[in-house]
Amino acid sequence: MPEVKVLAVRELTAYLQRLMSNDGRLANVWVKGEISNLRSPASGHLYFSLKDPAATLRCVMFQGRSRGLAMGLRDGLEVIARGQVAIYPRDGVYQLYVAEIFPAGTGLASLALQELTARLEREGLFATDRKRPLPLLPRRVGLVTSPTGAALRDMITISRRRFPGIELVLAPARVQGEAAPRQLALALELLAKRGGVDVIIIGRGGGSAEDLSAFNTEMVARAIYACPVPVIAAVGHETDLTLADRVADRRAPTPSAAAEMAVPVRAELEQRLESLAKRARRGLEHRLELARARLERLTKSSGLDRPRQELYYRQQYLDSLEQRLLASWERRSREREQGLKLLAARLEAASPLAILARGYAVCRRPGGGPPLKSSRQVLPGEKVEVILREGLLQCQVEEARE
Amino acid sequence: MPGEEQLTFEAALQKLEEVVKALEGEGLTLEDSLAYYQEGIRLVRLCRQRLSEVEGKLQVLLLQDGEVVTRELSLPGGENHGT
Protein backbone atom coordinates (compact mmCIF):
# COMPACT_ATOMS: atom_id res chain seq x y z
CA MET A 1 0.00 0.00 0.00
CA PRO A 2 1.54 3.31 -1.06
CA GLU A 3 2.20 5.77 1.68
CA VAL A 4 0.01 8.86 1.60
CA LYS A 5 1.42 11.98 3.15
CA VAL A 6 -1.25 14.29 4.53
CA LEU A 7 -0.16 17.90 4.75
CA ALA A 8 -1.31 20.50 7.19
CA VAL A 9 -2.61 23.57 5.42
CA ARG A 10 0.36 25.56 6.72
CA GLU A 11 2.77 22.98 5.32
CA LEU A 12 1.27 23.17 1.86
CA THR A 13 1.24 26.95 2.07
CA ALA A 14 4.87 27.01 3.18
CA TYR A 15 5.77 24.79 0.22
CA LEU A 16 4.05 27.15 -2.19
CA GLN A 17 5.75 30.12 -0.54
CA ARG A 18 9.13 28.48 -1.11
CA LEU A 19 8.25 27.78 -4.74
CA MET A 20 7.33 31.39 -5.34
CA SER A 21 10.24 32.93 -3.49
CA ASN A 22 12.62 30.76 -5.52
CA ASP A 23 11.22 32.26 -8.72
CA GLY A 24 13.33 35.32 -9.41
CA ARG A 25 10.79 36.84 -11.78
CA LEU A 26 8.10 37.03 -9.13
CA ALA A 27 10.46 38.95 -6.84
CA ASN A 28 10.30 42.03 -9.01
CA VAL A 29 7.37 42.37 -11.42
CA TRP A 30 5.75 45.29 -13.18
CA VAL A 31 1.97 45.07 -13.58
CA LYS A 32 -0.49 47.36 -15.28
CA GLY A 33 -4.15 47.54 -14.30
CA GLU A 34 -7.02 49.60 -12.99
CA ILE A 35 -7.33 50.17 -9.24
CA SER A 36 -10.49 48.89 -7.61
CA ASN A 37 -11.66 48.29 -4.05
CA LEU A 38 -9.10 50.73 -2.69
CA ARG A 39 -9.08 50.75 1.12
CA SER A 40 -6.83 52.70 3.45
CA PRO A 41 -7.52 51.69 7.05
CA ALA A 42 -6.05 53.50 10.05
CA SER A 43 -2.93 51.35 9.91
CA GLY A 44 -1.77 53.44 6.98
CA HIS A 45 -1.36 50.44 4.71
CA LEU A 46 -3.14 50.57 1.37
CA TYR A 47 -5.14 47.64 0.05
CA PHE A 48 -6.56 47.47 -3.43
CA SER A 49 -6.96 45.30 -6.49
CA LEU A 50 -5.52 45.79 -9.92
CA LYS A 51 -7.79 44.55 -12.62
CA ASP A 52 -8.23 44.34 -16.33
CA PRO A 53 -11.19 42.88 -18.21
CA ALA A 54 -9.98 39.32 -17.65
CA ALA A 55 -8.28 39.15 -14.27
CA THR A 56 -7.85 40.66 -10.83
CA LEU A 57 -4.72 40.91 -8.68
CA ARG A 58 -4.80 41.66 -4.97
CA CYS A 59 -2.32 44.30 -3.88
CA VAL A 60 -1.00 45.67 -0.62
CA MET A 61 1.22 48.69 -0.14
CA PHE A 62 2.69 49.03 3.32
CA GLN A 63 2.73 52.28 5.19
CA GLY A 64 6.43 53.03 4.79
CA ARG A 65 6.09 52.83 1.05
CA SER A 66 2.71 54.47 0.61
CA ARG A 67 3.69 57.50 2.67
CA GLY A 68 4.67 60.44 0.53
CA LEU A 69 2.83 59.02 -2.42
CA ALA A 70 2.31 62.11 -4.57
CA MET A 71 -0.41 60.81 -6.88
CA GLY A 72 -3.86 60.48 -5.34
CA LEU A 73 -4.73 56.82 -5.70
CA ARG A 74 -8.42 56.15 -6.27
CA ASP A 75 -10.66 53.52 -7.74
CA GLY A 76 -10.75 53.48 -11.50
CA LEU A 77 -7.25 54.87 -11.87
CA GLU A 78 -5.04 52.98 -14.25
CA VAL A 79 -1.60 52.42 -12.80
CA ILE A 80 1.60 50.50 -13.22
CA ALA A 81 2.79 48.85 -10.03
CA ARG A 82 6.13 47.28 -9.22
CA GLY A 83 6.65 44.76 -6.48
CA GLN A 84 6.96 41.18 -5.35
CA VAL A 85 4.31 38.53 -5.74
CA ALA A 86 3.98 36.34 -2.68
CA ILE A 87 1.47 34.32 -0.74
CA TYR A 88 -0.51 35.73 2.14
CA PRO A 89 -0.84 32.52 4.17
CA ARG A 90 -3.74 33.52 6.43
CA ASP A 91 -6.12 34.12 3.50
CA GLY A 92 -4.49 31.62 1.19
CA VAL A 93 -4.14 34.13 -1.60
CA TYR A 94 -1.27 35.45 -3.60
CA GLN A 95 -0.84 39.16 -3.78
CA LEU A 96 1.43 41.86 -5.03
CA TYR A 97 3.47 43.59 -2.33
CA VAL A 98 3.77 46.93 -4.05
CA ALA A 99 7.05 48.79 -3.83
CA GLU A 100 6.30 51.55 -6.31
CA ILE A 101 3.29 52.77 -8.22
CA PHE A 102 2.89 55.03 -11.25
CA PRO A 103 -0.05 56.56 -13.09
CA ALA A 104 -0.78 55.05 -16.49
CA GLY A 105 -3.43 57.49 -17.66
CA THR A 106 -6.95 57.45 -16.26
CA GLY A 107 -9.15 54.46 -17.10
CA LEU A 108 -11.60 55.12 -19.92
CA ALA A 109 -14.72 53.91 -18.13
CA SER A 110 -13.83 55.98 -15.12
CA LEU A 111 -13.34 59.07 -17.26
CA ALA A 112 -16.75 58.66 -18.85
CA LEU A 113 -18.36 58.21 -15.45
CA GLN A 114 -16.66 61.34 -14.16
CA GLU A 115 -18.03 63.31 -17.05
CA LEU A 116 -21.56 61.95 -16.51
CA THR A 117 -21.38 62.57 -12.77
CA ALA A 118 -20.36 66.20 -13.30
CA ARG A 119 -23.13 66.71 -15.81
CA LEU A 120 -25.88 65.28 -13.61
CA GLU A 121 -24.55 67.25 -10.67
CA ARG A 122 -24.83 70.46 -12.65
CA GLU A 123 -28.41 69.53 -13.49
CA GLY A 124 -29.17 69.24 -9.78
CA LEU A 125 -29.90 65.51 -9.63
CA PHE A 126 -27.84 65.15 -6.45
CA ALA A 127 -29.06 68.32 -4.75
CA THR A 128 -29.55 67.78 -1.02
CA ASP A 129 -32.55 70.10 -0.86
CA ARG A 130 -34.59 67.79 -3.05
CA LYS A 131 -34.03 64.76 -0.81
CA ARG A 132 -37.41 63.75 0.51
CA PRO A 133 -38.12 62.44 4.00
CA LEU A 134 -39.16 58.82 4.31
CA PRO A 135 -42.68 58.09 5.59
CA LEU A 136 -42.84 57.07 9.23
CA LEU A 137 -45.12 54.14 8.48
CA PRO A 138 -45.33 53.21 4.79
CA ARG A 139 -48.53 51.52 3.69
CA ARG A 140 -46.45 49.44 1.32
CA VAL A 141 -42.78 49.19 0.53
CA GLY A 142 -41.65 48.70 -3.06
CA LEU A 143 -38.58 46.63 -3.85
CA VAL A 144 -36.62 46.83 -7.09
CA THR A 145 -34.06 44.07 -7.24
CA SER A 146 -33.32 40.65 -8.64
CA PRO A 147 -36.02 38.13 -7.71
CA THR A 148 -33.38 35.51 -7.08
CA GLY A 149 -30.74 37.44 -5.19
CA ALA A 150 -29.86 37.41 -1.51
CA ALA A 151 -30.77 41.10 -1.41
CA LEU A 152 -34.50 40.33 -1.77
CA ARG A 153 -34.35 37.65 0.88
CA ASP A 154 -32.56 39.98 3.29
CA MET A 155 -35.00 42.83 2.74
CA ILE A 156 -38.02 40.59 3.30
CA THR A 157 -36.51 39.07 6.43
CA ILE A 158 -35.56 42.40 8.00
CA SER A 159 -38.86 44.08 7.09
CA ARG A 160 -40.89 41.27 8.56
CA ARG A 161 -38.80 41.20 11.69
CA ARG A 162 -39.29 44.91 12.30
CA PHE A 163 -42.94 45.11 11.36
CA PRO A 164 -44.61 41.72 11.03
CA GLY A 165 -47.13 41.87 8.26
CA ILE A 166 -45.73 44.91 6.48
CA GLU A 167 -46.76 44.84 2.83
CA LEU A 168 -44.03 44.46 0.26
CA VAL A 169 -44.25 44.68 -3.52
CA LEU A 170 -41.44 43.46 -5.69
CA ALA A 171 -40.81 44.74 -9.19
CA PRO A 172 -38.18 42.32 -10.42
CA ALA A 173 -35.25 43.52 -12.51
CA ARG A 174 -31.86 42.27 -13.49
CA VAL A 175 -29.19 44.14 -11.56
CA GLN A 176 -26.30 43.39 -13.86
CA GLY A 177 -25.75 42.81 -17.52
CA GLU A 178 -26.76 44.72 -20.59
CA ALA A 179 -30.51 44.63 -19.90
CA ALA A 180 -30.14 45.78 -16.29
CA PRO A 181 -30.38 49.57 -16.68
CA ARG A 182 -33.58 49.45 -18.72
CA GLN A 183 -35.18 46.84 -16.45
CA LEU A 184 -34.29 48.76 -13.31
CA ALA A 185 -35.73 51.99 -14.70
CA LEU A 186 -38.90 50.26 -15.87
CA ALA A 187 -39.38 48.50 -12.53
CA LEU A 188 -39.12 51.83 -10.69
CA GLU A 189 -41.69 53.36 -12.98
CA LEU A 190 -44.09 50.42 -12.63
CA LEU A 191 -43.88 50.46 -8.85
CA ALA A 192 -44.42 54.18 -8.65
CA LYS A 193 -47.44 54.09 -10.95
CA ARG A 194 -49.07 50.82 -10.02
CA GLY A 195 -47.53 49.55 -6.84
CA GLY A 196 -49.36 51.79 -4.36
CA VAL A 197 -46.10 52.17 -2.45
CA ASP A 198 -44.92 55.02 -0.24
CA VAL A 199 -41.23 54.26 -0.48
CA ILE A 200 -39.02 52.21 -2.81
CA ILE A 201 -35.77 50.38 -2.18
CA ILE A 202 -33.60 49.79 -5.24
CA GLY A 203 -30.78 47.46 -4.47
CA ARG A 204 -28.52 44.52 -4.94
CA GLY A 205 -26.23 42.40 -2.82
CA GLY A 206 -22.64 43.36 -2.08
CA GLY A 207 -19.87 42.88 -4.58
CA SER A 208 -16.97 44.50 -6.27
CA ALA A 209 -17.06 47.42 -8.63
CA GLU A 210 -17.43 45.29 -11.73
CA ASP A 211 -21.07 44.56 -11.00
CA LEU A 212 -22.09 48.14 -10.26
CA SER A 213 -22.20 49.54 -13.76
CA ALA A 214 -26.00 49.42 -14.12
CA PHE A 215 -26.30 51.70 -11.09
CA ASN A 216 -23.89 54.12 -12.72
CA THR A 217 -25.98 54.66 -15.83
CA GLU A 218 -27.79 57.81 -16.74
CA MET A 219 -30.98 55.84 -17.34
CA VAL A 220 -31.18 54.52 -13.79
CA ALA A 221 -30.13 57.85 -12.28
CA ARG A 222 -32.90 59.65 -14.15
CA ALA A 223 -35.49 57.02 -13.25
CA ILE A 224 -34.70 57.49 -9.56
CA TYR A 225 -34.83 61.25 -9.99
CA ALA A 226 -38.24 61.03 -11.66
CA CYS A 227 -39.72 58.68 -9.06
CA PRO A 228 -42.62 60.38 -7.23
CA VAL A 229 -42.02 58.56 -3.94
CA PRO A 230 -38.79 58.54 -1.91
CA VAL A 231 -36.15 56.06 -3.08
CA ILE A 232 -33.52 54.34 -0.95
CA ALA A 233 -30.49 53.08 -2.87
CA ALA A 234 -28.87 49.96 -1.48
CA VAL A 235 -26.23 49.13 -4.03
CA GLY A 236 -24.04 47.49 -1.45
CA HIS A 237 -20.63 48.92 -1.99
CA GLU A 238 -18.76 50.77 0.68
CA THR A 239 -16.03 52.60 -1.15
CA ASP A 240 -17.68 53.75 -4.38
CA LEU A 241 -20.75 55.91 -4.48
CA THR A 242 -22.75 55.05 -7.55
CA LEU A 243 -24.91 57.56 -9.38
CA ALA A 244 -27.94 55.71 -7.98
CA ASP A 245 -26.63 56.32 -4.45
CA ARG A 246 -26.17 60.00 -5.13
CA VAL A 247 -29.56 60.61 -6.74
CA ALA A 248 -31.56 58.58 -4.22
CA ASP A 249 -33.23 60.28 -1.29
CA ARG A 250 -31.34 58.02 1.08
CA ARG A 251 -28.59 55.50 0.60
CA ALA A 252 -27.91 52.40 2.62
CA PRO A 253 -24.74 50.30 2.79
CA THR A 254 -26.72 47.05 2.39
CA PRO A 255 -30.22 45.93 1.42
CA SER A 256 -30.79 44.99 5.06
CA ALA A 257 -29.88 48.50 6.18
CA ALA A 258 -32.25 49.91 3.56
CA ALA A 259 -35.08 47.80 4.94
CA GLU A 260 -34.29 49.17 8.38
CA MET A 261 -34.64 52.69 7.05
CA ALA A 262 -37.90 52.00 5.25
CA VAL A 263 -39.70 49.87 7.81
CA PRO A 264 -40.32 51.08 11.37
CA VAL A 265 -40.15 48.76 14.35
CA ARG A 266 -43.73 48.12 15.26
CA ALA A 267 -43.04 47.76 18.97
CA GLU A 268 -41.34 51.15 19.00
CA LEU A 269 -44.32 52.86 17.42
CA GLU A 270 -46.54 51.19 19.98
CA GLN A 271 -44.32 52.42 22.78
CA ARG A 272 -44.44 55.92 21.39
CA LEU A 273 -48.22 55.79 21.30
CA GLU A 274 -48.36 54.47 24.81
CA SER A 275 -46.09 57.18 26.08
CA LEU A 276 -48.25 59.85 24.43
CA ALA A 277 -51.38 58.36 25.96
CA LYS A 278 -49.65 58.39 29.33
CA ARG A 279 -48.69 62.02 28.96
CA ALA A 280 -52.26 62.93 27.98
CA ARG A 281 -53.51 61.21 31.10
CA ARG A 282 -50.98 62.98 33.32
CA GLY A 283 -51.83 66.33 31.79
CA LEU A 284 -55.48 65.83 32.48
CA GLU A 285 -54.86 64.47 35.95
CA HIS A 286 -52.78 67.49 36.80
CA ARG A 287 -55.54 69.82 35.73
CA LEU A 288 -58.09 67.87 37.73
CA GLU A 289 -55.83 68.03 40.76
CA LEU A 290 -55.69 71.80 40.43
CA ALA A 291 -59.47 71.93 40.17
CA ARG A 292 -59.81 69.67 43.16
CA ALA A 293 -57.57 71.86 45.28
CA ARG A 294 -59.74 74.86 44.51
CA LEU A 295 -62.94 72.96 45.14
CA GLU A 296 -61.78 71.82 48.51
CA ARG A 297 -61.52 75.42 49.60
CA LEU A 298 -65.16 75.99 48.80
CA THR A 299 -66.18 74.34 52.00
CA LYS A 300 -69.72 75.32 52.54
CA SER A 301 -72.54 74.33 50.29
CA SER A 302 -76.14 73.39 50.62
CA GLY A 303 -78.61 71.61 48.42
CA LEU A 304 -81.15 73.63 46.52
CA ASP A 305 -84.10 72.90 44.38
CA ARG A 306 -83.60 72.61 40.69
CA PRO A 307 -85.73 70.92 38.05
CA ARG A 308 -85.06 67.23 38.04
CA GLN A 309 -84.84 67.36 34.29
CA GLU A 310 -81.61 69.35 34.52
CA LEU A 311 -80.24 66.74 36.84
CA TYR A 312 -81.12 63.96 34.46
CA TYR A 313 -79.51 65.89 31.67
CA ARG A 314 -76.20 66.14 33.53
CA GLN A 315 -76.38 62.52 34.48
CA GLN A 316 -77.03 61.50 30.94
CA TYR A 317 -74.12 63.57 29.69
CA LEU A 318 -71.78 61.82 32.06
CA ASP A 319 -73.21 58.44 31.18
CA SER A 320 -72.76 59.00 27.48
CA LEU A 321 -69.19 60.14 28.00
CA GLU A 322 -68.48 57.04 29.95
CA GLN A 323 -70.16 54.83 27.41
CA ARG A 324 -68.13 56.28 24.60
CA LEU A 325 -64.93 55.72 26.47
CA LEU A 326 -65.90 52.21 27.40
CA ALA A 327 -67.17 51.32 23.94
CA SER A 328 -64.02 52.50 22.24
CA TRP A 329 -61.83 50.57 24.59
CA GLU A 330 -63.94 47.46 24.58
CA ARG A 331 -63.52 47.30 20.86
CA ARG A 332 -59.78 47.50 21.24
CA SER A 333 -59.71 44.82 23.87
CA ARG A 334 -60.48 42.31 21.19
CA GLU A 335 -57.29 43.28 19.40
CA ARG A 336 -54.34 41.01 19.40
CA GLU A 337 -51.91 43.31 21.13
CA GLN A 338 -51.67 42.75 24.84
CA GLY A 339 -49.96 46.07 25.34
CA LEU A 340 -53.01 47.93 24.21
CA LYS A 341 -55.24 46.18 26.69
CA LEU A 342 -53.04 47.34 29.52
CA LEU A 343 -52.97 50.82 28.12
CA ALA A 344 -56.73 50.86 27.79
CA ALA A 345 -57.20 49.83 31.37
CA ARG A 346 -54.85 52.52 32.54
CA LEU A 347 -56.53 55.19 30.49
CA GLU A 348 -59.90 54.07 31.74
CA ALA A 349 -58.73 54.21 35.32
CA ALA A 350 -57.49 57.72 34.77
CA SER A 351 -60.56 59.12 33.06
CA PRO A 352 -62.29 62.14 34.59
CA LEU A 353 -65.28 59.96 35.36
CA ALA A 354 -63.14 57.72 37.49
CA ILE A 355 -61.89 60.74 39.37
CA LEU A 356 -65.43 61.94 39.98
CA ALA A 357 -66.16 58.44 41.19
CA ARG A 358 -63.44 58.82 43.79
CA GLY A 359 -65.54 61.50 45.44
CA TYR A 360 -64.36 64.67 43.78
CA ALA A 361 -66.79 67.19 42.34
CA VAL A 362 -66.87 70.05 39.90
CA CYS A 363 -68.37 73.35 41.02
CA ARG A 364 -69.68 75.95 38.58
CA ARG A 365 -72.34 78.54 38.01
CA PRO A 366 -75.87 77.26 37.42
CA GLY A 367 -76.60 76.34 33.81
CA GLY A 368 -73.02 75.75 32.72
CA GLY A 369 -69.85 77.72 32.27
CA PRO A 370 -66.31 76.82 33.29
CA PRO A 371 -65.58 75.23 36.66
CA LEU A 372 -65.03 77.70 39.46
CA LYS A 373 -61.42 77.94 40.49
CA SER A 374 -61.49 80.50 43.26
CA SER A 375 -63.77 81.42 46.12
CA ARG A 376 -63.42 84.97 44.90
CA GLN A 377 -65.45 84.13 41.84
CA VAL A 378 -68.68 83.96 43.88
CA LEU A 379 -70.34 86.13 46.47
CA PRO A 380 -72.28 84.90 49.50
CA GLY A 381 -75.84 84.28 48.50
CA GLU A 382 -75.03 83.34 44.94
CA LYS A 383 -76.10 79.99 43.61
CA VAL A 384 -73.65 77.40 42.31
CA GLU A 385 -74.07 73.87 41.06
CA VAL A 386 -71.92 70.92 42.03
CA ILE A 387 -71.53 67.98 39.64
CA LEU A 388 -70.97 64.67 41.35
CA ARG A 389 -70.30 61.23 39.93
CA GLU A 390 -74.03 60.72 40.06
CA GLY A 391 -76.28 63.68 39.80
CA LEU A 392 -75.96 67.34 40.52
CA LEU A 393 -76.44 69.62 43.54
CA GLN A 394 -77.82 73.12 43.42
CA CYS A 395 -76.20 75.09 46.20
CA GLN A 396 -76.25 78.55 47.69
CA VAL A 397 -73.01 80.09 48.91
CA GLU A 398 -73.19 81.06 52.56
CA GLU A 399 -69.69 82.32 52.87
CA ALA A 400 -66.74 82.68 50.49
CA ARG A 401 -63.39 82.48 52.23
CA GLU A 402 -59.97 83.09 50.74
CA MET B 1 -65.26 63.92 11.23
CA PRO B 2 -65.06 63.86 7.41
CA GLY B 3 -61.69 62.96 5.95
CA GLU B 4 -60.68 61.31 9.20
CA GLU B 5 -60.66 57.88 7.62
CA GLN B 6 -57.90 58.99 5.27
CA LEU B 7 -55.68 60.27 8.07
CA THR B 8 -52.34 58.47 7.88
CA PHE B 9 -50.59 57.05 10.90
CA GLU B 10 -48.03 59.79 10.70
CA ALA B 11 -50.62 62.57 10.54
CA ALA B 12 -52.66 61.07 13.37
CA LEU B 13 -49.55 60.71 15.50
CA GLN B 14 -48.65 64.31 14.83
CA LYS B 15 -52.12 65.46 15.88
CA LEU B 16 -51.88 63.32 18.98
CA GLU B 17 -48.58 64.96 19.87
CA GLU B 18 -50.19 68.38 19.55
CA VAL B 19 -53.12 67.32 21.74
CA VAL B 20 -50.76 65.98 24.41
CA LYS B 21 -48.68 69.17 24.34
CA ALA B 22 -51.86 71.22 24.83
CA LEU B 23 -52.88 68.98 27.72
CA GLU B 24 -49.48 69.43 29.28
CA GLY B 25 -49.58 73.19 28.84
CA GLU B 26 -51.34 75.70 31.03
CA GLY B 27 -53.78 77.27 28.61
CA LEU B 28 -56.78 74.93 28.76
CA THR B 29 -59.89 75.16 30.90
CA LEU B 30 -60.97 72.03 32.69
CA GLU B 31 -63.73 71.45 30.19
CA ASP B 32 -61.37 71.87 27.27
CA SER B 33 -59.01 69.45 28.93
CA LEU B 34 -61.72 66.83 29.00
CA ALA B 35 -62.45 67.40 25.32
CA TYR B 36 -58.75 67.27 24.43
CA TYR B 37 -58.31 64.13 26.43
CA GLN B 38 -61.13 62.45 24.54
CA GLU B 39 -59.63 63.60 21.28
CA GLY B 40 -56.34 62.09 22.43
CA ILE B 41 -57.94 58.74 23.15
CA ARG B 42 -59.60 58.81 19.76
CA LEU B 43 -56.29 59.49 18.04
CA VAL B 44 -54.55 56.73 19.97
CA ARG B 45 -57.29 54.43 18.72
CA LEU B 46 -56.88 55.62 15.15
CA CYS B 47 -53.12 55.09 15.28
CA ARG B 48 -53.62 51.59 16.63
CA GLN B 49 -56.02 50.93 13.79
CA ARG B 50 -53.45 52.07 11.24
CA LEU B 51 -50.85 49.79 12.81
CA SER B 52 -53.12 46.79 12.53
CA GLU B 53 -54.33 47.51 9.01
CA VAL B 54 -51.41 45.86 7.27
CA GLU B 55 -52.41 42.73 5.44
CA GLY B 56 -49.03 41.13 5.25
CA LYS B 57 -49.17 40.67 1.53
CA LEU B 58 -46.07 39.92 -0.46
CA GLN B 59 -46.66 40.75 -4.07
CA VAL B 60 -44.82 40.96 -7.32
CA LEU B 61 -45.57 43.39 -10.13
CA LEU B 62 -44.98 42.02 -13.59
CA LEU B 63 -45.33 43.35 -17.07
CA GLN B 64 -47.04 40.80 -19.28
CA ASP B 65 -47.87 41.62 -22.89
CA GLY B 66 -47.81 45.30 -22.00
CA GLU B 67 -50.15 44.80 -19.06
CA VAL B 68 -49.20 45.22 -15.44
CA VAL B 69 -50.07 42.10 -13.46
CA THR B 70 -49.98 41.69 -9.70
CA ARG B 71 -49.31 38.30 -8.22
CA GLU B 72 -48.75 36.93 -4.78
CA LEU B 73 -45.06 36.31 -4.37
CA SER B 74 -44.07 32.95 -3.02
CA LEU B 75 -40.53 32.38 -2.00
CA PRO B 76 -38.83 29.04 -2.33
CA GLY B 77 -38.07 27.63 1.09
CA GLY B 78 -40.90 29.40 2.89
CA GLU B 79 -40.83 32.65 4.79
CA ASN B 80 -39.52 31.72 8.16
CA HIS B 81 -35.93 31.27 7.40
CA GLY B 82 -33.21 33.20 9.19
CA THR B 83 -30.65 35.49 7.64
Interface residues (C-beta under 8 A of the other chain):
Chain A: P135 L136 L137 R139 P147 R153 D154 I156 T157 I158 R160 F163 P164 G165 I166 E167 L168 V169 L170 A171 P172 L186 A187 L190 L191 K193 R194 G195 S256 R266 L269 E270 R272 L273 L276 A277 R279 A280 R281 R282 G283 L284 R287 L288 A291 L321 R324 L325 S328 R332 E335 R336 E337 L340 L343 L347 S351 P352 V362 P370 P371
Chain B: T8 F9 E10 L13 L16 E17 V19 V20 L23 E24 G25 L28 T29 L30 E31 S33 L34 Y36 Y37 Q38 G40 I41 R42 V44 R45 C47 R48 R50 L51 S52 V54 E55 G56 K57 L58 Q59 V60 L61 L62 L63 V68 T70 L73 L75 E79 H81 G82 T83
